[in-house]
């Protein structure tokens, strides 16, 4: 009878979680979903969040991609407690491999890729699953010596227990896999380099990872990894496999093709909090809505609320969410960015314009309208009206009530009302058809500038 094994559930008073990208390209919103779920759960529980670069593929890993990933996470607001690189830990993987060899769990196999392809083809032709037949286990020492004398070098396979492995998935619920249906996985290539699986398990053990939250494309790896955890002495972390994000077309995201990379979204002026909120909340039972901080978003994370179906990440939705995020952004969150952009005016300016921003950079345009010489727009029918309105401007100081008092006086003097009153004043003062409430902008603009523009001057 097959033994039943179970991994630990997703709960720990001080959890340790990790995000483990390969620095072989720019990360995209699908990677951000994984990073954020791990980081936010760690943040909410006062745990530890680890960034681990899976960079054992020396041919494809690049330092510039590692730097870009760290920059992307910083832009999202994710704080790193620990950063490690697998390329610094090769000796640990070699030691673990030797332990597994000594236990008889890691064995040499000498088939070439062509020979394995042939075996798989024959199995499929007979209606059998293409599972490795463990022929290498039957080799005698003399057989191995002969193969090596021919110049063959072994790759090393992990001998599965052929039992049912059970775990409680934090997203998918109870899961089980009979490892008798799987090929013994190759953990070490013939050139001595390591595939993903063994270094990942060794690092999770060494770093005390308690919870592994990752995309559902890794579900099939979990039973194998649980067996390796136990072979190396455990403990086995909890696992949760979230649904994957796709393009609006349903196509999967690709680092190689640069789909929705975080760096591209940042350069396009999307708000980091909007990217985070959409990446985390889309494809869950929670409504996608703007958040004012990662702490707020962390409080909304519920793994059990994640759908089993793929979730479509639509840039159009992100545009809207970026705008809504800006509309709710408090001055304290915007102040440093305004200062960096050379925008003055303080809280009064920010509260005046934020509801009209599609991108943060739009604030620069409104600051120029308020604080730098501009020519208003004066229609042919309006010069006399605007000159009269200019003469009715009250003395300073101005405040939030000045606009109402002034336009009331202009209405009384000219008989204009509604659009006929307000539209030409807006065009003359701002040069725009629409925009922030002029009651808020007028005090920032000041009397001299307002009067100059009403009289047709550049002011």
TIGUMAR-304435 format. One line per field, with one value per residue (C-alpha): residue in one letter; x, y, z. Coordinates in Angstrom, 2 decimals. Layout:
res = (A / ...);
x = (X / ...);
y = (Y / ...);
z = (Z / ...);
REM end
This chain:
res = (X / X / X / X / X / X / X / X / X / X / X / X / X / X / X / X / X / X / X / X / X / X / X / X / X / X / X / X / X / X / X / X / X / X / X / X / X / X / X / X / X / X / X / X / X / X / X / X / X / X / X / X / X / X / X / X / X / X / X / X / X / X / X / X / X / X / X / X / X / X / X / X / X / X / X / X / X / X / X / X / X / X / X / X / X / X / X / X / X / X / X / X / X / X / X / X / X / X / X / X / X / X / X / X / X / X / X / X / X / X / X / X / X / X / X / X / X / X / X / X / X / X / X / X / X / X / X / X / X / X / X / X / X / X / X / X / X / X / X / X / X / X / X / X / X / X / X / X / X / X / X / X / X / X / X / X / X / X / X / X / X / X / X / X / X / X / X / X / X / X / X / X / X / X / X / X / X / X / X / X / X / X / X / X / X / X / X / X / X / X / X / X / X / X / X / X / X / X / X / X / X / X / X / X / X / X / X / X / X / X / X / X / X / X / X / X / X / X / X / X / X / X / X / X / X / X / X / X / X / X / X / X / X / X / X / X / X / X / X / X / X / X / X / X / X / X / X / X / X / X / X / X / X / X / X / X / X / X / X / X / X / X / X / X / X / X / X / X / X / X / X / X / X / X / X / X / X / X / X / X / X / X / X / X / X / X / X / X / X / X / X / X / X / X / X / X / X / X / X / X / X / X / X / X / X / X / X / X / X / X / X / X / X / X / X / X / X / X / X / X / X / X / X / X / X / X / X / X / X / X / X / X / X / X / X / X / X / X / X / X / X / X / X / X / X / X / X / X / X / X / X / X / X / X / X / X / X / X / X / X / X / X / X / X / X / X / X / X / X / X / X / X / X / X / X / X / X / X / X / X / X / X / X / X / X / X / X / X / X / X / X / X / X / X / X / X / X / X / X / X / X / X / X / X / X / X / X / X / X / X / X / X / X / X / X / X / X / X / X / X / X / X / X / X / X / X / X / X / X / X / X / X / X / X / X / X / X / X / X / X / X / X / X / X / X / X / X / X / X / X / X / X / X / X / X / X / X / X / X);
x = (0.00 / 1.25 / 2.10 / 0.34 / 2.49 / 1.31 / 3.06 / 2.48 / -0.52 / -0.03 / 0.17 / 3.07 / 3.34 / 6.43 / 6.38 / 9.35 / 8.47 / 10.47 / 10.33 / 12.76 / 13.09 / 15.69 / 17.61 / 17.23 / 14.90 / 12.66 / 9.92 / 6.30 / 3.02 / 2.61 / 5.91 / 4.78 / 1.66 / 3.84 / 6.27 / 3.49 / 1.50 / 4.60 / 5.79 / 2.37 / 1.66 / 5.08 / 4.47 / 1.05 / 2.32 / 5.58 / 7.53 / 10.55 / 10.58 / 13.51 / 14.55 / 16.42 / 18.00 / 17.87 / 20.96 / 22.60 / 22.08 / 25.32 / 24.74 / 21.46 / 21.63 / 22.69 / 23.67 / 21.73 / 18.54 / 19.12 / 19.58 / 16.41 / 14.40 / 15.57 / 14.66 / 11.21 / 10.48 / 11.65 / 9.33 / 6.42 / 7.35 / 8.42 / 11.01 / 13.60 / 14.68 / 17.19 / 18.74 / 20.63 / 22.04 / 22.15 / 25.42 / 27.01 / 25.70 / 26.89 / 28.89 / 25.67 / 23.96 / 26.94 / 26.91 / 23.18 / 23.68 / 26.39 / 24.05 / 21.34 / 23.83 / 24.97 / 21.34 / 20.74 / 18.20 / 20.30 / 21.48 / 23.47 / 21.76 / 23.60 / 20.96 / 21.45 / 18.60 / 18.12 / 17.78 / 15.29 / 13.25 / 13.16 / 11.97 / 9.24 / 8.12 / 7.84 / 5.87 / 3.42 / 3.02 / 1.99 / -0.46 / 1.71 / 2.65 / 6.20 / 7.64 / 11.31 / 11.68 / 14.49 / 16.72 / 19.76 / 19.00 / 19.68 / 23.20 / 26.02 / 29.26 / 30.83 / 28.10 / 28.73 / 32.47 / 32.00 / 29.68 / 32.06 / 34.94 / 32.92 / 32.98 / 29.51 / 28.99 / 25.94 / 23.17 / 21.73 / 18.11 / 16.24 / 14.61 / 11.01 / 9.31 / 6.36 / 3.79 / 0.88 / 2.01 / -0.71 / -0.64 / -3.18 / -2.75 / -3.44 / -5.32 / -6.43 / -7.31 / -6.45 / -4.05 / -2.46 / -0.06 / 1.05 / 4.74 / 4.64 / 3.11 / 6.14 / 9.59 / 12.44 / 13.54 / 17.02 / 18.56 / 22.14 / 23.13 / 25.97 / 28.19 / 27.64 / 25.31 / 22.06 / 18.52 / 16.02 / 14.62 / 17.46 / 18.86 / 15.34 / 14.73 / 18.19 / 17.73 / 14.22 / 15.59 / 18.65 / 16.69 / 13.84 / 11.14 / 7.79 / 5.46 / 5.92 / 3.41 / 3.88 / 2.09 / -0.05 / 2.41 / 4.50 / 1.81 / 3.29 / 6.68 / 5.31 / 5.07 / 8.64 / 9.89 / 8.09 / 9.90 / 13.25 / 12.47 / 11.80 / 14.84 / 17.01 / 15.36 / 12.54 / 10.60 / 8.28 / 6.88 / 3.28 / 2.39 / -0.12 / -0.45 / -2.20 / -3.79 / -1.75 / -2.22 / -2.67 / -2.85 / -6.36 / -6.17 / -5.72 / -2.10 / 0.29 / 2.83 / 6.47 / 9.64 / 11.38 / 8.82 / 8.65 / 4.92 / 3.73 / 7.15 / 7.23 / 9.91 / 7.74 / 4.72 / 6.82 / 8.14 / 4.55 / 3.65 / 1.51 / 1.23 / 3.05 / 0.11 / -2.25 / 0.02 / 0.21 / -3.54 / -4.48 / -1.78 / -3.00 / -6.78 / -7.61 / -8.78 / -9.99 / -13.41 / -12.37 / -13.29 / -10.36 / -10.13 / -7.49 / -5.53 / -3.67 / -0.79 / 0.66 / -0.50 / -4.08 / -3.51 / -1.91 / -5.03 / -7.07 / -4.98 / -6.89 / -5.40 / -8.67 / -10.39 / -8.15 / -9.95 / -8.82 / -9.30 / -6.61 / -7.03 / -6.74 / -4.60 / -5.91 / -3.80 / -7.04 / -8.10 / -4.67 / -5.06 / -8.32 / -6.91 / -3.85 / -6.14 / -8.34 / -5.25 / -4.08 / -7.53 / -7.43 / -3.74 / -3.16 / -0.76 / 1.66 / 2.11 / 2.59 / 4.71 / 8.17 / 7.33 / 5.96 / 9.09 / 11.31 / 9.38 / 9.86 / 6.15 / 5.32 / 1.94 / 1.87 / -1.23 / -3.60 / -2.29 / -2.31 / -5.87 / -6.93 / -5.56 / -5.40 / -8.95 / -8.01 / -4.84 / -4.55 / -0.81 / 1.20 / 3.20 / -0.01 / 0.42 / 3.36 / 1.08 / -1.33 / 1.51 / 2.74 / -0.77 / -0.93 / 2.61 / 4.19 / 3.30 / 0.63 / -1.69 / -5.34 / -7.81 / -10.11 / -12.88 / -13.88 / -17.16 / -15.63 / -12.99 / -15.37 / -16.94 / -13.54 / -12.31 / -15.35 / -14.79 / -11.17 / -12.30 / -14.51 / -11.71 / -11.70 / -8.66 / -6.43 / -6.04 / -8.01 / -9.37 / -11.74 / -14.71 / -13.23 / -14.38 / -18.02 / -18.02 / -16.30 / -18.45 / -21.53 / -20.46 / -19.71 / -23.10 / -24.83 / -22.94 / -23.15 / -26.29 / -24.39 / -24.93 / -24.19 / -21.82 / -21.90 / -20.44 / -18.07 / -16.68 / -14.97 / -13.53 / -12.01 / -10.55 / -9.04 / -7.58 / -6.31 / -6.39 / -8.22 / -11.78 / -11.97 / -9.94 / -9.82 / -12.32 / -11.40 / -12.41 / -9.27 / -7.00 / -7.79 / -6.12 / -3.01 / -2.92 / -3.18 / -4.82 / -2.08 / -1.86 / -5.64 / -6.21 / -3.46 / -4.88 / -8.42 / -7.14 / -5.41 / -1.85 / 0.71 / 0.67);
y = (0.00 / 3.48 / 5.63 / 8.96 / 12.01 / 15.50 / 18.86 / 21.48 / 23.80 / 27.47 / 28.87 / 29.97 / 32.69 / 34.12 / 32.84 / 32.86 / 33.31 / 33.84 / 35.01 / 33.14 / 34.63 / 33.61 / 36.73 / 35.81 / 38.64 / 41.41 / 40.34 / 40.97 / 41.40 / 37.63 / 37.46 / 40.49 / 38.56 / 35.84 / 38.29 / 40.39 / 37.48 / 36.23 / 39.66 / 40.83 / 37.70 / 37.99 / 41.71 / 41.14 / 38.42 / 40.11 / 37.41 / 37.34 / 37.91 / 36.56 / 37.46 / 34.48 / 34.73 / 31.33 / 32.03 / 28.62 / 28.88 / 30.78 / 30.94 / 32.87 / 34.70 / 38.34 / 40.76 / 43.54 / 41.49 / 40.85 / 44.58 / 45.28 / 42.78 / 44.38 / 47.82 / 46.60 / 45.17 / 48.41 / 50.37 / 48.20 / 49.05 / 45.53 / 45.52 / 42.74 / 41.13 / 38.75 / 38.52 / 35.39 / 34.11 / 30.45 / 30.95 / 31.59 / 28.32 / 25.65 / 23.87 / 23.36 / 21.74 / 19.49 / 18.39 / 17.62 / 15.65 / 13.55 / 12.85 / 11.67 / 9.50 / 7.91 / 7.16 / 5.56 / 8.22 / 9.85 / 7.47 / 7.81 / 7.39 / 7.36 / 7.61 / 10.35 / 12.72 / 10.92 / 7.58 / 9.02 / 10.52 / 7.12 / 5.44 / 8.01 / 7.60 / 3.82 / 4.22 / 6.61 / 4.25 / 1.52 / 3.82 / 4.18 / 7.37 / 8.52 / 7.77 / 6.91 / 3.12 / 3.23 / 1.14 / 2.82 / 1.19 / -2.21 / -1.27 / -3.13 / -1.42 / -3.05 / -1.62 / 1.86 / 1.52 / 0.44 / 3.34 / 5.82 / 4.30 / 5.08 / 8.72 / 8.93 / 10.99 / 10.35 / 12.66 / 12.00 / 11.11 / 11.22 / 7.86 / 8.57 / 6.46 / 5.60 / 6.53 / 8.92 / 12.32 / 14.47 / 18.15 / 20.79 / 23.49 / 27.00 / 27.86 / 24.57 / 22.63 / 18.93 / 17.66 / 14.32 / 12.89 / 9.29 / 9.60 / 6.19 / 8.08 / 10.36 / 9.98 / 10.07 / 13.68 / 14.65 / 16.80 / 17.04 / 17.35 / 15.41 / 18.50 / 18.65 / 21.67 / 21.62 / 21.85 / 23.98 / 21.34 / 20.38 / 23.89 / 25.13 / 22.50 / 22.90 / 26.67 / 26.41 / 24.13 / 26.26 / 29.52 / 28.10 / 28.78 / 27.89 / 28.70 / 28.41 / 30.48 / 30.20 / 29.82 / 26.82 / 25.78 / 24.40 / 22.07 / 19.06 / 19.74 / 19.72 / 15.97 / 15.49 / 18.32 / 17.00 / 13.68 / 15.49 / 17.59 / 14.44 / 12.62 / 15.52 / 15.61 / 18.12 / 19.99 / 20.36 / 23.88 / 24.60 / 25.08 / 27.31 / 27.54 / 30.61 / 31.02 / 32.62 / 36.02 / 36.21 / 38.92 / 40.13 / 37.70 / 34.80 / 34.33 / 33.53 / 36.11 / 35.71 / 37.27 / 36.43 / 38.36 / 41.23 / 41.01 / 43.65 / 44.03 / 46.09 / 48.35 / 49.14 / 49.87 / 52.14 / 54.02 / 54.38 / 56.25 / 53.58 / 53.87 / 51.16 / 50.74 / 50.31 / 47.66 / 45.92 / 46.04 / 44.74 / 42.05 / 40.76 / 41.23 / 40.28 / 36.69 / 36.63 / 37.02 / 40.49 / 43.50 / 45.26 / 48.68 / 51.29 / 50.99 / 53.65 / 51.44 / 47.95 / 47.43 / 47.95 / 45.52 / 43.00 / 43.01 / 42.08 / 39.04 / 35.79 / 32.76 / 30.85 / 33.61 / 33.06 / 31.56 / 28.36 / 29.93 / 32.07 / 35.80 / 38.35 / 41.41 / 44.18 / 47.35 / 49.30 / 48.31 / 49.37 / 52.81 / 53.31 / 52.00 / 54.25 / 57.26 / 56.15 / 55.59 / 59.14 / 60.58 / 59.10 / 59.70 / 61.81 / 64.71 / 62.94 / 60.19 / 62.65 / 65.33 / 63.94 / 63.17 / 66.67 / 68.17 / 65.97 / 67.20 / 70.84 / 71.29 / 73.71 / 74.73 / 72.23 / 70.38 / 72.99 / 72.40 / 68.61 / 68.48 / 70.85 / 68.79 / 65.14 / 64.32 / 65.35 / 63.28 / 60.21 / 59.98 / 61.62 / 63.52 / 65.37 / 67.40 / 69.11 / 70.52 / 71.93 / 73.46 / 75.24 / 76.61 / 77.86 / 79.16 / 80.05 / 82.62 / 81.24 / 82.63 / 81.85 / 81.10 / 84.00 / 83.43 / 86.17 / 86.75 / 87.06 / 89.89 / 92.51 / 90.08 / 88.96 / 92.56 / 93.36 / 90.20 / 91.23 / 94.58 / 92.80 / 90.67 / 91.29 / 92.39 / 89.76 / 87.76 / 85.07 / 81.84 / 79.04 / 81.40 / 83.91 / 82.12 / 82.03 / 85.66 / 86.85 / 84.84 / 86.02 / 89.60 / 88.88 / 87.23 / 90.25 / 92.69 / 90.82 / 88.74 / 85.63 / 82.30 / 78.60 / 77.60 / 81.09 / 82.41 / 79.70 / 78.27 / 81.44 / 82.15 / 78.64 / 78.92 / 82.32 / 81.33 / 77.82 / 77.38 / 74.07 / 72.97 / 71.03 / 70.66 / 71.08 / 73.21 / 76.83 / 77.64 / 75.75 / 76.90 / 80.62 / 81.36 / 79.46 / 81.46 / 84.87 / 88.10 / 89.51 / 86.35 / 85.91 / 89.53 / 89.40 / 86.29 / 87.67 / 90.74 / 88.58 / 88.87 / 86.13 / 86.04);
z = (0.00 / -0.82 / 2.15 / 2.55 / 3.19 / 4.00 / 3.95 / 6.64 / 6.19 / 5.40 / 8.93 / 11.10 / 13.75 / 12.04 / 8.47 / 6.13 / 2.47 / -0.67 / -4.25 / -6.47 / -9.97 / -12.51 / -13.63 / -17.28 / -18.27 / -17.00 / -14.63 / -15.58 / -13.71 / -13.41 / -11.53 / -9.50 / -8.45 / -6.93 / -5.34 / -3.84 / -2.42 / -0.63 / 0.49 / 1.68 / 3.71 / 5.33 / 5.95 / 7.51 / 9.84 / 10.84 / 9.04 / 6.75 / 2.99 / 0.97 / -2.55 / -3.95 / -7.37 / -9.06 / -11.14 / -11.51 / -15.28 / -15.90 / -19.65 / -19.36 / -16.04 / -16.18 / -13.40 / -15.11 / -14.90 / -11.19 / -10.67 / -12.66 / -10.60 / -7.35 / -8.75 / -9.81 / -6.36 / -4.73 / -7.05 / -5.92 / -2.34 / -1.40 / 1.38 / 1.28 / 4.53 / 2.93 / -0.54 / -1.66 / -4.93 / -5.77 / -7.64 / -4.22 / -2.79 / -5.20 / -2.48 / -0.48 / -3.47 / -4.10 / -0.47 / -0.66 / -3.86 / -2.21 / 0.70 / -1.67 / -3.56 / -0.32 / 0.55 / -2.84 / -3.74 / -6.46 / -9.14 / -12.38 / -15.74 / -19.06 / -21.77 / -24.33 / -25.11 / -28.44 / -26.68 / -24.20 / -27.04 / -28.71 / -25.51 / -25.06 / -28.65 / -28.24 / -25.03 / -26.65 / -29.60 / -27.15 / -25.41 / -22.32 / -20.50 / -21.34 / -17.88 / -17.44 / -17.11 / -14.52 / -16.76 / -15.20 / -11.85 / -13.41 / -14.52 / -12.82 / -11.81 / -14.85 / -17.11 / -15.75 / -16.17 / -19.78 / -20.57 / -19.02 / -20.94 / -24.07 / -23.02 / -21.54 / -18.42 / -16.27 / -15.37 / -11.92 / -11.24 / -7.94 / -7.17 / -6.25 / -3.59 / -5.84 / -3.25 / -2.92 / -1.71 / -0.18 / 0.74 / 1.73 / -0.87 / 0.40 / -2.81 / -4.33 / -1.17 / -0.73 / -3.40 / -4.05 / -6.59 / -7.00 / -7.79 / -9.47 / -12.41 / -12.70 / -14.16 / -11.69 / -12.17 / -13.26 / -10.52 / -11.81 / -15.44 / -17.02 / -16.80 / -13.04 / -13.12 / -11.19 / -12.44 / -10.54 / -8.19 / -5.85 / -5.23 / -4.51 / -1.86 / -0.32 / -0.06 / 1.38 / 4.10 / 4.79 / 4.91 / 6.99 / 4.41 / 5.91 / 3.03 / -0.73 / -2.70 / -6.46 / -9.78 / -10.54 / -13.26 / -10.39 / -9.00 / -10.73 / -9.09 / -5.57 / -4.92 / -6.16 / -3.98 / -0.92 / -1.37 / -1.64 / 1.45 / 3.40 / 2.02 / 3.21 / 6.61 / 6.21 / 7.47 / 4.51 / 4.00 / 3.17 / -0.48 / -2.26 / -6.04 / -7.39 / -10.80 / -13.56 / -15.18 / -18.93 / -21.57 / -22.53 / -25.46 / -23.04 / -24.07 / -21.25 / -20.09 / -21.09 / -19.70 / -22.95 / -25.00 / -22.53 / -21.89 / -19.39 / -17.79 / -14.62 / -16.02 / -19.06 / -16.88 / -14.68 / -17.70 / -18.97 / -15.79 / -14.16 / -10.39 / -8.44 / -6.05 / -8.99 / -10.53 / -7.16 / -6.53 / -9.98 / -9.90 / -6.53 / -6.72 / -10.30 / -10.51 / -6.91 / -5.31 / -4.10 / -6.20 / -7.85 / -6.21 / -5.47 / -2.25 / -0.31 / 0.84 / 0.67 / 4.25 / 3.08 / 0.22 / 2.57 / 4.72 / 1.62 / 0.64 / 1.03 / -0.69 / -0.43 / -2.46 / -5.51 / -8.48 / -10.13 / -13.59 / -15.26 / -14.68 / -17.48 / -16.78 / -19.01 / -19.43 / -19.93 / -16.41 / -15.16 / -16.76 / -14.89 / -11.62 / -11.87 / -12.24 / -9.33 / -7.19 / -7.87 / -7.17 / -3.66 / -2.94 / 0.19 / 0.01 / 2.37 / -0.21 / -3.06 / -1.37 / -2.03 / -5.65 / -6.19 / -4.71 / -6.90 / -9.95 / -8.94 / -8.25 / -5.46 / -4.15 / -1.33 / -0.21 / -1.62 / -5.15 / -4.84 / -3.53 / -6.30 / -9.19 / -8.14 / -9.26 / -12.81 / -13.17 / -15.38 / -14.66 / -11.91 / -14.51 / -15.49 / -12.30 / -13.97 / -16.65 / -14.10 / -12.10 / -15.22 / -15.78 / -12.20 / -11.76 / -15.12 / -17.80 / -20.10 / -22.75 / -22.19 / -24.97 / -25.83 / -28.33 / -30.77 / -28.94 / -25.48 / -25.25 / -23.93 / -21.48 / -20.20 / -19.86 / -17.76 / -15.70 / -15.13 / -13.77 / -11.24 / -9.73 / -5.98 / -4.05 / -2.49 / -0.30 / -2.07 / -0.65 / -1.58 / -1.58 / -4.00 / -7.15 / -6.08 / -4.99 / -8.18 / -10.62 / -8.74 / -9.36 / -13.04 / -13.48 / -11.97 / -14.17 / -17.49 / -17.21 / -18.23 / -16.47 / -16.82 / -19.63 / -21.11 / -17.89 / -16.77 / -20.04 / -21.35 / -17.89 / -17.73 / -21.25 / -20.53 / -17.17 / -18.00 / -21.76 / -21.16 / -21.85 / -18.61 / -15.47 / -11.72 / -9.87 / -10.46 / -6.92 / -5.87 / -8.71 / -8.61 / -5.23 / -6.39 / -9.61 / -7.93 / -9.00 / -11.27 / -13.38 / -13.57 / -14.63 / -17.25 / -18.89 / -18.87 / -20.71 / -23.34 / -22.04 / -21.46 / -17.68);
REM end
